[in-house]
Amino acid sequence: MDKDRIQGSVKQATGAVKEVAGKIIGDAKLVAEGKQDKAVGKVQNAVGGLKDALKG
């Protein structure tokens, strides 16, 4: 498993936590950060998947 997949998954999870926390406390900036982290993590995870596919 490529390290980008692992890091991407961690970013997605972190983003989800930030998004939920932001909604709970009413912090729009935290919600936006969470959504951004989730998107970045999704892309990074996809890149890692592509690397894995190319390796074999």
C-alpha positions, 0 to 999 in steps of 0.5 A: 500500500502506497504511503499516499493512500495512508496519508490521504485516508488520514486527511479524509478522516481529519477533515470529517472530524473538523467538519462535524466539530465545526457544525456542532460549535457553529464555526463555518471556517472549521467546516470549510477547513474540514471539507477542504481536508477531505477533498485533498485526502480523497485526491491523495488517496486516489494518487496512491491507488494509481501508484499501487495499480502501476506497481503491479 
